[in-house]
Amino acid sequence: MITRILHPIRKFRANEDGNATVEFALIIPVFLMILMSTVELGLITIKQSMLERAMDLTVRDLRLGTGADQQHDDIRDSICARSGFIDNCETSLRLEMIQVDPFNWTAIDTTADCINAVEEVQPVRSFISGQSNELMFIRACMKFTPIFPHWGLGDDLQKDDEGRVSLFASSAFVQEPR
């Protein structure tokens, strides 16, 4: 009687059908999370690099462009034209430019202005074009939505109320004499 009960149990325990399916079901979510995090990190790195490159090229033009009175929208459009990989750059990029006195140093506010699409359009917080031989600090903040906002790295990124992530680029330059 006991052997009739134990025989099917031993047969079930010795059966290895479905082992690969169980392993696959346990491991595939981890691999998918790693894959999605890798793609997300790669795209963030590309966007950050393109923003910094566009900022560097634009700052070079600002520094060497003697006599040109550039305003916020002109500089933003120049950065947007050079960035290439930033979606809706005109509406997701915000600039701040501050004149800095190296002989009377005051700390620059560490929080950058970013655009929040829910709010009304805010005036530019501080944007001074600067005169010749003046030290200028420029900072750009852009926002974007992660590709996988609820998986892997995209879930761990610091986001605003709309689920958008901020990237920053900054530079300093001295206006050439006119």
Secondary structure, DSSP 8 states (H G I E B T S, - for coil): -HHHHHHHHHHHHH--TTHHHHHHHHHHHHHHHHHHHHHHHHHHHHHHHHHHHHHHHHHHHHHH-TT----HHHHHHHHHHHH-S-TTHHHHEEEEEEEE-TTS-----SS-----TTS-----S-B----TT-EEEEEEEEEE--SSTTSTHHHHS---TTS-EEEEEEEEEE----
